[in-house]
Amino acid sequence: MFDAAADIPKGEIKDYRSFAFPFALADPTYDPFSLWKMRLVGLHHGVPSYISSMFPSLFGILIKPRRPKFGHIALVSRASSRAASSVSSRAPSRAHSPLSLMDSRPSSRASFIPSCCAPSSRSSSPFDREVIVIDDSDDENDFPATLQAPPVVPKREESSTSLLPIPLKVPSFNTGVKGRKGKQKAASGIELTREETVDKIVEVSTIPSIWPVSRVPTAYLVDLSEAHECLKFLDKESPLHHKTIALLRHPHNHPAHPKTKPSANDRHTLGKAVQAAGVVGLTVQKLLNASLVYDDERVAASSPAFMDSRKVRDFIVEQKKKDHLYGMGWEGVLYHVNTKEVSLLKTDRYIHTAMSKNGFRLVGTMHPQISMFIHYILSMHVDYTFKHVDGNMDEWEVAGMSDRFKQRITFASLFCDAKTQEAFTQVFTELFDTITQVTGERLKLAPFSLEAKCHIIMVEGEVPQAQGWGHFLMTYNDPEVSGIHSRNPLELLSYCLKTCGLHFERHIDELSRDIPKTAILRLKSIMGLTTQPEIDDWHDFCASQEHADIKNWYAHKCANPWILPSVNKFLSKIPNDNWDITPNHSNIVETAHTGHNAETSIGVGLLTAILESQKRDNAKAANLLQIEHDGFM
């Protein structure tokens, strides 16, 4: 610690930003590989704030001021002696030599002030006020008996903008600076690895950015003007590691946490908070705001050791691994199914399908107490959720409007990482098989069953999804019962498939903006046409259009002949009554996505999404059973 700090009058120097003290070797015969050290001394109004040593092996600078401003900064050279004594002296008057300044001590103990630090009557040098000269040695052998005087610099007329007189020309400066990870770090927009010839002081916003040292022909320049975090500079392998100039600006605080390691009691209390909040879907922010276990205080206020959010995050990960050894992704789902779900009856399971087939993976979930009500809906909606699951796994919700409870119910969730016709065929197969296994009854769909209450299925208009549904209907349809003998999957779609009208119109609105509005309205009019002449006229209009976007859009509809019947009552083979009593859009499910994502979050792991949905479905099942029992909604 700087012992002579108390000897410096307080308040004499208040602004550190104008000071950059160079370090020069007083003896040209100095051995650069001797054990010398540099220390950074910061004074705020004369009070010592922090000292950071540069060890010989690393010779780096670690800057850690306790206050955001310094009053004075000095770089100090120290010999290997362990004894320490400090002397502070005022800079001599202008009558003294401006090139070398010696203090009042004997020449063998004198400290040398480089010529670049001398005051000048023609410059606005900040050193006119005070210069600290430090000698940490009380051994005369630590310094040479005599100091060679620096070369005399001829007087030159300089402009008032220069901070100091121009010293002898310095041949070159190596301005290489490395960041924390060994990468080149930019400083004031200067290229960091280059050789520069410096013969003058460069001033930027009254702060010197280059400070030449006449006694050292080459030096390592360290510029901290852009550094936000404390860095260690000067690799020990560098031949210039013993010669340095540090330009210090904008020091900042690094407050230490009250504790570095949580106590056993801290971990136990935080564990209780984790159990109370539930480890599934738990985030650092949710846990930090949990106050019940901490008597209405935040976690950081009650346990200062957990002020560092990284420690809280590590603790949450540790707790999750206890219950979910293989994580919250696909492997975690398989482990959960094989260790927990497999021990339950099929009528009690939540995850009913977890399979990998032909390059795609599929997971199907259904709550057994909710699934029984699927047999009473008029329309079944299969809708894609938005960003619920992280990664390539997509989710589709199967929902419907229950006339019995006068509310929307989500009956199942289907997860798959592929959007092909084969994948969707398997998705619908697993859905109907699960309904049969859980409820003990096959879902009846009109017109393939005479007793069916579900009249249509609503989709978003994806071609692979509709094609997969058509291929599933080939196995679902029994011609002996339905009287439908077609084996064309695309033809079977027209008997029960509706495409969301809002999605259909949205795709038209996404066409080029230079298409006339009248043409856009004409394209949308297909949904309301009721006669064949109107349909034919509409086809003629589309075929006559020259705009490339309209041509491509119409070609897509002709290549998929099931699309227009799914949005037009006249073209569809769905009975008129069934068409009229069922919705023409999928808003029943779309409006549920926002609330669902608010409850379960978005971008979560697959197992997290499943377990969060299970928690939601448990609450929904309890609510429905309560309504059934009490008769009140």
C-alpha positions in Angstrom: 0.0 0.0 0.0 1.2 3.5 -0.7 2.4 4.7 2.7 2.9 8.4 1.8 -0.6 9.0 0.6 -1.5 10.8 3.7 1.2 13.3 3.1 -0.4 14.6 -0.1 -2.8 17.6 0.5 -6.3 16.7 -0.2 -8.2 18.3 -3.0 -5.2 19.5 -4.9 -5.8 17.3 -7.9 -9.4 16.3 -8.6 -9.5 15.3 -12.2 -7.7 12.1 -13.2 -8.6 12.2 -16.8 -5.8 14.6 -17.8 -3.0 12.4 -16.3 -1.1 9.7 -18.0 2.2 8.9 -16.4 4.9 7.2 -18.5 7.2 4.7 -17.1 10.8 5.0 -18.3 14.0 3.2 -17.4 16.3 5.5 -15.5 19.3 3.4 -16.3 20.0 2.5 -20.0 22.1 -0.5 -18.8 19.1 -1.8 -17.0 18.6 -5.6 -17.3 15.0 -6.0 -18.6 14.7 -9.5 -17.1 15.5 -8.5 -13.5 12.7 -8.8 -11.0 11.1 -5.4 -11.3 7.5 -4.6 -10.6 5.1 -1.8 -11.5 2.4 -0.6 -9.3 -0.6 1.5 -10.1 -1.4 3.9 -7.3 -4.8 5.8 -7.3 -5.5 8.7 -5.0 -8.9 10.3 -4.6 -8.5 13.6 -2.9 -5.3 12.3 -1.3 -6.9 9.1 0.1 -5.4 5.8 -1.2 -8.1 3.8 -3.1 -6.4 0.7 -4.5 -3.1 -0.7 -5.6 -2.7 -3.4 -8.1 0.7 -5.1 -8.6 2.2 -6.3 -11.8 4.1 -9.5 -11.1 7.3 -10.2 -12.9 6.1 -13.5 -14.4 3.0 -12.0 -16.0 3.8 -8.3 -15.9 0.2 -7.4 -16.4 -1.8 -4.5 -15.0 -5.0 -5.1 -13.1 -7.0 -2.0 -12.5 -9.6 -2.1 -9.8 -10.3 1.4 -8.3 -13.0 1.6 -5.7 -14.2 4.9 -6.8 -15.4 6.0 -10.2 -12.9 8.9 -10.3 -9.2 9.2 -9.4 -7.4 12.3 -8.2 -4.0 11.1 -9.2 -2.5 8.1 -11.1 1.2 7.2 -11.2 3.1 4.2 -12.5 5.9 3.3 -10.1 9.1 1.2 -10.7 10.3 -0.8 -7.8 13.4 -2.9 -7.3 13.5 -6.4 -5.8 14.0 -5.1 -2.3 11.2 -5.9 0.1 11.7 -2.7 2.0 9.4 0.1 1.1 9.5 3.8 1.7 7.8 6.6 -0.2 8.7 10.2 -0.7 6.5 12.8 -2.2 7.9 16.0 -3.6 6.6 19.0 -5.4 7.7 19.6 -9.0 10.4 22.3 -9.1 9.8 25.7 -10.4 10.1 26.6 -14.0 13.6 27.9 -13.3 14.8 24.4 -13.1 15.8 22.4 -16.0 12.7 21.3 -18.0 14.5 18.2 -19.1 15.4 16.3 -15.9 14.2 16.9 -12.4 16.0 15.6 -9.3 14.7 15.7 -5.8 16.6 17.0 -2.7 17.9 13.6 -1.7 21.4 12.4 -2.5 22.1 11.5 -6.1 22.4 7.8 -5.2 18.8 7.8 -4.0 17.3 10.2 -6.4 14.3 9.4 -8.5 14.2 10.4 -12.0 11.3 12.3 -13.6 11.3 11.8 -17.4 11.6 14.8 -19.6 8.2 14.4 -21.0 6.8 15.1 -17.5 8.4 18.4 -17.2 6.2 21.5 -17.2 6.3 24.0 -20.0 5.3 27.6 -20.2 4.0 27.2 -23.7 1.7 24.3 -23.0 -1.4 23.5 -21.0 0.4 20.6 -19.2 -1.6 19.1 -16.4 1.6 18.5 -14.6 1.9 22.2 -13.7 0.0 21.4 -10.5 1.7 18.4 -9.0 3.9 15.4 -9.8 4.3 12.5 -7.4 7.8 11.0 -7.3 8.1 7.7 -5.5 11.1 5.7 -4.4 10.3 2.4 -2.8 13.9 1.4 -2.0 15.9 2.0 1.1 18.9 0.2 -0.3 21.4 2.2 -2.2 22.3 -0.8 -4.2 18.9 -1.1 -5.7 19.5 1.9 -7.9 22.6 2.9 -9.9 25.0 5.1 -8.0 24.6 7.8 -10.6 21.9 8.5 -13.1 22.7 9.4 -16.6 21.1 12.7 -17.5 18.7 12.6 -20.3 19.6 14.1 -23.7 18.8 17.8 -24.0 15.9 18.5 -26.3 16.2 21.7 -28.3 13.5 24.2 -27.6 10.8 24.4 -30.2 7.9 26.6 -30.8 4.8 24.6 -30.4 1.1 25.4 -30.8 -1.0 25.9 -27.8 -2.8 22.6 -28.5 0.2 20.4 -27.5 0.2 19.2 -24.0 3.9 18.9 -23.4 7.2 19.9 -25.2 8.1 17.5 -28.0 10.8 15.1 -26.6 13.3 13.2 -28.7 11.7 11.3 -31.5 10.7 7.8 -30.5 11.4 5.3 -33.3 8.3 3.1 -32.9 5.5 2.1 -30.6 4.0 -1.4 -30.7 0.3 -0.9 -29.9 -0.8 -4.5 -29.7 -3.4 -5.0 -27.0 -5.0 -8.4 -26.1 -8.4 -8.8 -24.6 -9.5 -11.4 -22.0 -9.7 -14.2 -24.6 -6.5 -13.4 -26.4 -8.3 -11.5 -29.2 -7.3 -8.1 -30.5 -9.4 -5.5 -28.8 -10.1 -2.2 -30.5 -9.1 1.0 -28.6 -10.3 4.4 -29.8 -10.6 3.1 -33.3 -6.9 2.5 -33.7 -5.5 -0.5 -35.4 -4.0 -2.5 -32.5 -1.1 -4.3 -34.1 1.2 -2.0 -36.0 4.4 -0.1 -35.8 4.0 3.7 -35.3 6.5 6.5 -35.4 5.6 8.9 -32.6 7.2 12.3 -32.4 4.4 14.3 -30.8 1.7 14.1 -28.3 -1.7 13.3 -29.7 -4.7 14.9 -27.9 -8.3 13.6 -28.1 -10.9 15.5 -26.1 -8.1 17.0 -23.9 -7.0 13.5 -23.0 -3.7 12.2 -24.4 -4.0 9.0 -26.3 -0.3 8.6 -27.1 2.4 9.5 -24.7 6.0 9.1 -26.0 8.9 8.3 -23.6 12.2 9.6 -24.8 14.3 7.3 -22.6 12.8 4.1 -24.1 13.2 3.6 -27.8 10.4 1.0 -28.0 7.5 0.5 -25.7 4.3 -1.4 -25.4 1.3 0.9 -25.5 -1.8 0.0 -23.4 -4.9 2.1 -24.1 -7.8 1.5 -21.7 -10.0 4.2 -23.1 -12.6 1.7 -24.5 -12.1 -1.0 -21.8 -15.2 -1.7 -19.7 -13.8 -4.7 -17.8 -10.5 -5.0 -16.1 -8.0 -6.7 -18.4 -4.5 -8.2 -18.0 -2.1 -6.9 -20.5 1.4 -7.7 -21.8 2.1 -11.4 -22.4 5.3 -12.4 -20.5 6.8 -13.9 -23.7 6.8 -10.5 -25.3 10.3 -9.0 -25.5 8.8 -5.6 -24.6 6.9 -6.8 -21.6 9.2 -4.7 -19.3 8.6 -1.5 -21.1 5.1 -0.1 -21.0 3.0 3.0 -21.1 -0.5 2.9 -19.6 -3.1 5.4 -20.6 -5.9 5.2 -18.0 -9.3 6.6 -18.5 -12.8 5.9 -17.1 -12.0 3.6 -14.2 -14.9 1.7 -12.9 -15.9 -0.2 -9.8 -16.1 -4.0 -9.3 -18.1 -4.4 -6.2 -17.6 -7.9 -4.7 -20.6 -9.9 -3.6 -21.0 -10.1 0.2 -20.2 -13.8 0.1 -18.5 -16.0 -2.5 -20.0 -19.3 -1.5 -23.6 -20.1 -0.3 -23.8 -21.7 3.1 -25.6 -24.9 3.7 -28.6 -23.0 5.1 -28.7 -20.8 2.0 -28.9 -23.9 -0.2 -31.5 -25.5 1.9 -33.7 -22.4 1.9 -33.3 -22.0 -1.9 -34.1 -25.7 -2.3 -37.4 -25.2 -0.5 -38.2 -22.2 -2.8 -37.5 -24.4 -5.8 -39.8 -27.1 -4.5 -42.5 -24.6 -3.8 -42.3 -23.0 -7.3 -41.9 -26.3 -9.1 -38.7 -27.3 -11.0 -40.5 -27.7 -14.3 -40.3 -24.5 -16.3 -38.6 -22.7 -13.5 -36.4 -19.8 -14.5 -33.9 -17.7 -12.6 -36.2 -14.7 -12.7 -39.2 -16.6 -11.4 -37.2 -18.0 -8.5 -35.5 -14.6 -7.6 -39.0 -13.1 -7.3 -40.3 -16.0 -5.1 -40.9 -14.5 -1.7 -43.1 -16.9 0.2 -40.3 -19.0 1.5 -38.2 -15.9 2.3 -40.8 -14.1 4.3 -41.8 -11.7 1.5 -38.2 -10.8 0.8 -36.4 -11.4 -2.5 -33.9 -14.3 -2.6 -30.9 -12.0 -3.0 -32.0 -9.9 0.0 -32.3 -12.9 2.3 -29.4 -14.8 1.0 -26.7 -12.4 -0.3 -24.7 -15.3 -1.6 -27.3 -15.8 -4.3 -27.1 -12.2 -5.5 -25.1 -13.7 -8.4 -27.8 -15.0 -10.8 -25.4 -17.5 -12.3 -25.2 -19.3 -9.0 -29.0 -19.4 -8.9 -29.1 -20.8 -12.5 -26.6 -23.5 -11.6 -28.7 -24.5 -8.6 -31.8 -24.8 -10.7 -30.0 -26.9 -13.2 -28.7 -29.1 -10.4 -32.2 -29.6 -9.0 -33.6 -30.4 -12.5 -31.0 -33.1 -13.0 -32.2 -34.9 -9.9 -35.6 -35.5 -11.3 -34.7 -35.5 -15.0 -31.4 -37.2 -15.5 -31.4 -37.0 -19.3 -32.5 -33.4 -19.6 -35.7 -31.8 -20.9 -35.3 -32.8 -24.6 -36.1 -35.9 -26.7 -33.9 -38.1 -24.5 -35.6 -36.8 -21.4 -39.0 -37.6 -22.8 -38.0 -41.2 -23.5 -36.5 -41.6 -20.0 -39.7 -40.1 -18.5 -41.9 -42.5 -20.5 -39.9 -45.6 -19.7 -39.5 -44.8 -15.9 -42.8 -43.1 -15.0 -45.5 -43.4 -17.7 -44.9 -47.1 -18.4 -45.9 -48.0 -14.8 -49.4 -46.4 -15.2 -52.5 -47.9 -16.8 -53.1 -46.7 -20.4 -56.2 -44.9 -19.1 -54.1 -43.0 -16.6 -51.1 -42.0 -18.8 -50.6 -38.5 -20.2 -47.9 -39.3 -22.8 -49.3 -42.1 -25.0 -46.9 -42.0 -27.9 -43.2 -41.4 -28.1 -41.8 -43.0 -31.3 -39.2 -42.6 -34.0 -40.1 -43.8 -37.5 -38.6 -43.3 -40.9 -36.5 -40.3 -39.9 -39.1 -38.4 -37.9 -40.0 -38.4 -34.2 -43.5 -38.2 -32.8 -45.0 -37.6 -29.3 -48.7 -37.6 -28.5 -50.3 -36.5 -25.2 -53.8 -36.6 -24.0 -55.4 -36.2 -20.6 -57.6 -39.2 -19.8 -60.3 -37.2 -17.9 -60.6 -34.6 -20.6 -60.5 -36.9 -23.7 -63.9 -38.4 -23.0 -65.6 -35.2 -24.0 -64.2 -35.3 -27.5 -67.1 -37.6 -28.6 -69.5 -34.7 -28.2 -68.0 -31.9 -30.3 -69.3 -30.8 -33.7 -66.0 -30.0 -35.2 -62.4 -31.0 -34.5 -59.7 -28.3 -35.0 -56.0 -29.2 -35.6 -53.9 -26.1 -35.3 -50.2 -25.3 -35.2 -49.0 -23.6 -32.0 -46.6 -20.7 -32.2 -43.0 -21.1 -30.9 -44.0 -23.2 -27.9 -41.3 -25.8 -28.2 -37.6 -25.1 -28.8 -35.8 -26.7 -31.7 -37.2 -28.6 -34.7 -40.1 -30.1 -32.8 -43.5 -28.5 -33.8 -46.7 -28.8 -31.9 -50.3 -29.2 -33.1 -53.2 -28.8 -30.7 -56.4 -30.8 -31.1 -59.3 -28.8 -29.8 -63.0 -28.3 -30.1 -66.0 -26.3 -28.7 -67.9 -28.2 -26.1 -71.6 -27.4 -26.2 -72.0 -29.2 -22.9 -69.6 -26.9 -21.0 -69.9 -23.8 -23.3 -66.2 -23.5 -23.6 -63.2 -24.5 -25.7 -61.3 -27.6 -24.7 -57.9 -28.8 -25.8 -58.1 -32.6 -26.0 -54.6 -33.6 -27.2 -51.2 -32.2 -28.3 -49.2 -33.7 -31.1 -45.4 -33.1 -31.4 -43.5 -33.9 -34.6 -40.2 -32.8 -36.1 -41.3 -33.3 -39.8 -44.0 -31.9 -42.0 -44.3 -34.5 -44.7 -47.3 -36.5 -45.9 -46.0 -39.6 -44.2 -45.4 -37.9 -40.9 -48.9 -36.4 -40.9 -50.5 -39.7 -41.7 -48.8 -41.2 -38.7 -49.8 -38.2 -36.6 -53.5 -38.8 -37.3 -53.2 -42.5 -36.9 -51.7 -42.1 -33.4 -54.3 -39.6 -32.5 -57.3 -41.8 -33.3 -55.7 -44.9 -31.8 -55.0 -43.0 -28.6 -58.7 -41.8 -28.4 -59.8 -45.4 -28.8 -57.4 -46.7 -26.1 -58.1 -44.0 -23.5 -61.9 -43.6 -23.9 -62.6 -47.1 -25.0 -64.6 -45.9 -28.0 -63.6 -45.0 -31.6 -64.1 -41.4 -32.5 -67.0 -41.3 -35.0 -66.6 -38.9 -37.9 -69.3 -38.0 -40.4 -70.1 -39.1 -43.1 -68.0 -42.3 -42.4 -70.2 -43.2 -39.4 -74.0 -42.8 -39.3 -73.9 -42.1 -35.5 -71.2 -39.4 -35.7 -71.5 -36.1 -33.9 -68.3 -34.7 -35.2 -69.1 -33.4 -38.7 -65.9 -31.8 -40.0 -62.2 -31.5 -39.3 -60.6 -28.0 -39.6 -57.0 -27.6 -40.7 -54.9 -24.6 -41.7 -54.5 -25.5 -45.4 -51.0 -27.0 -45.4 -50.7 -29.4 -48.3 -48.7 -32.2 -46.5 -51.2 -32.0 -43.6 -54.2 -32.4 -45.8 -52.5 -35.2 -47.8 -51.7 -37.0 -44.6 -55.3 -36.7 -43.5 -56.5 -38.1 -46.8 -54.2 -41.1 -46.5 -55.5 -41.8 -43.0 -59.1 -41.7 -44.2 -58.3 -44.5 -46.6 -57.8 -46.8 -43.6 -60.5 -45.1 -41.5 -63.3 -45.4 -44.1 -65.3 -48.6 -44.2 -67.3 -48.6 -47.5 -69.7 -51.1 -46.0 -70.8 -48.5 -43.4 -70.3 -45.1 -45.2 -71.2 -46.1 -48.7 -68.2 -44.2 -50.0 -66.2 -46.5 -52.2 -63.6 -44.1 -53.5 -59.9 -45.0 -52.8 -58.6 -41.6 -53.8 -57.3 -39.9 -50.7 -57.8 -36.4 -52.1 -61.4 -37.1 -53.0 -62.1 -38.4 -49.5 -61.0 -35.0 -48.2 -64.0 -33.3 -49.7 -66.4 -35.3 -47.5 -65.2 -33.9 -44.2 -62.3 -31.3 -44.6 -62.6 -27.6 -44.1 -59.8 -25.1 -44.5 -59.7 -22.1 -42.2 -61.1 -19.2 -44.2 -58.9 -16.6 -42.4 -55.8 -18.5 -43.4 -57.1 -18.8 -47.0 -57.7 -15.0 -47.2 -54.4 -14.2 -45.5 -52.4 -16.1 -48.2 -54.2 -13.9 -50.8 -53.4 -10.7 -48.9 -49.7 -11.7 -49.0 -49.6 -11.5 -52.7 -47.7 -8.6 -54.4 -48.9 -5.2 -53.4 -49.1 -4.0 -57.0 -52.0 -6.3 -57.7 -55.2 -4.2 -57.9 -57.5 -4.4 -55.0 -60.4 -5.4 -57.2 -58.4 -8.5 -58.3 -57.7 -9.4 -54.7 -61.4 -9.2 -53.8 -62.2 -11.3 -56.9 -59.8 -14.0 -55.8 -61.4 -14.1 -52.3 -64.9 -14.3 -53.7 -64.5 -18.0 -54.4 -65.6 -18.7 -50.8 -69.1 -17.3 -51.3 -70.0 -18.5 -54.8 -73.0 -20.8 -54.9 -73.6 -21.8 -58.6 -71.5 -23.5 -61.2 -71.7 -20.6 -63.7 -70.2 -18.4 -61.0 -67.5 -20.9 -60.3 -66.7 -21.2 -64.1 -66.6 -17.4 -64.4 -64.2 -17.2 -61.5 -61.9 -19.8 -63.1 -61.9 -17.8 -66.4 -60.9 -14.6 -64.5 -58.0 -16.4 -62.8 -56.8 -18.0 -66.0 -56.8 -14.6 -67.8 -54.6 -12.8 -65.3 -51.1 -11.9 -66.4 -49.6 -11.0 -63.1 -47.0 -13.7 -62.0 -48.2 -13.9 -58.4 -51.8 -14.6 -59.5 -50.7 -17.2 -62.0 -48.6 -19.0 -59.4 -51.4 -18.8 -56.8 -54.0 -20.2 -59.2 -51.6 -22.9 -60.4 -51.2 -24.0 -56.8 -55.0 -24.3 -56.4 -55.3 -26.3 -59.6 -52.5 -28.7 -58.6 -54.3 -29.3 -55.3 -58.0 -29.7 -56.2 -59.1 -30.4 -52.6 -58.4 -26.7 -51.5 -61.3 -25.0 -53.2 -63.9 -27.5 -52.0 -62.6 -27.0 -48.5 -63.5 -23.3 -48.5 -66.6 -23.4 -50.8 -69.9 -24.9 -49.7 -71.1 -25.5 -53.2 -68.0 -27.5 -54.2 -67.7 -29.4 -51.0 -69.4 -32.8 -50.5 -70.1 -32.0 -46.8 -73.9 -32.0 -46.3 -75.3 -28.4 -46.2 -76.5 -28.7 -42.7 -73.2 -30.0 -41.4 -71.5 -27.1 -43.2 -73.8 -24.5 -41.8 -73.5 -25.6 -38.1 -69.7 -25.8 -38.1 -67.3 -22.8 -38.1 -65.5 -21.7 -41.2 -62.3 -20.6 -39.3 -60.0 -22.0 -36.6 -60.2 -19.1 -34.2 -61.5 -21.5 -31.6 -58.0 -22.7 -31.3 -56.0 -19.7 -32.5 -57.3 -17.5 -29.6 -56.1 -20.1 -27.1 -52.4 -19.9 -28.2 -51.7 -16.6 -26.4 -53.1 -17.8 -23.1 -51.4 -21.2 -23.4 -48.0 -19.6 -24.1 -48.5 -17.2 -21.2 -49.0 -20.2 -18.9 -46.3 -22.5 -20.2 -43.9 -19.9 -21.8 -42.4 -20.3 -25.3 -39.2 -21.8 -26.6 -39.0 -24.4 -23.9 -37.7 -27.9 -24.0 -39.9 -30.7 -25.3 -40.4 -32.4 -21.9 -40.9 -29.0 -20.2 -43.7 -28.2 -22.7 -45.3 -31.6 -22.0 -45.2 -31.3 -18.3 -46.4 -27.7 -18.3 -49.3 -28.7 -20.5 -50.0 -31.6 -18.1 -50.2 -29.2 -15.2 -52.6 -27.0 -17.2 -54.8 -30.0 -18.2 -54.9 -31.2 -14.6 -56.4 -27.9 -13.6 -58.8 -28.0 -16.6 -59.9 -31.6 -15.7 -60.6 -30.6 -12.1 -62.7 -27.7 -13.3 -64.8 -29.8 -15.6 -65.4 -32.4 -13.0 -66.4 -29.7 -10.5 -68.9 -28.4 -13.1 -70.2 -32.0 -13.6 -70.6 -32.5 -9.9 -72.1 -29.1 -8.9 -74.0 -28.4 -12.1 -72.7 -24.8 -12.2 -70.5 -23.2 -14.8 
